[in-house]
Amino acid sequence: MALVAIPLEAFIYALRTVSGVVLEALVRILAFGFRLAGRVVSGVADTLSALYDLFILPPLLLERAFQYGAYLSAERRRGASQNR
């Protein structure tokens, strides 16, 4: 019986060390995966934001042009009514 206990005790101590190393490797891999996923999501969000800006810019420029044209015509009407 004593000959069986010594290898079992050595196996348990080695298992503790090996499982700790394996667990550390898994946590490092998981952290790398989360960092990579975060960078990918951040890049996709930046790209979508740039695309949104690209699509929304022309309508906003048209709206501003129409508003400025309306402002100029209102100023002309005010100026014409004040000169009479």
BELPESUL-V847004 format. One record per backbone hydrogen bond with DSSP energy under -0.5 kcal/mol. CO is the residue of the C=O (numbers start at 0). NH is the residue of the N-H. Records with the same first field share a line. If there is no record, write none. Layout:
# BELPESUL-V847004
CO=NH / NH
This chain:
# BELPESUL-V847004
0=3 / 4
1=5
2=6
3=7
4=8
5=9
6=10
7=11
8=12
9=13
10=14
11=15
12=16
13=17
14=18
15=19
16=20
17=21
18=22
19=23
20=24
21=25
22=26
23=27
24=28
25=29
26=30
27=31
28=32
29=33
30=34
31=35
32=36
33=37
34=38
35=39
36=40
37=41
38=42
39=43
40=44
41=45
42=46
43=47
44=48
45=49
46=50
47=51
48=52
49=53
50=54
51=55
52=56
53=57
54=58
55=59
56=60
57=61
58=62
59=63
60=64
61=65
62=66
63=67
64=68
65=69
66=70
67=71
68=72
69=73
70=74
71=75
72=76
73=77
74=78
75=79
76=80
77=81
78=82
79=83
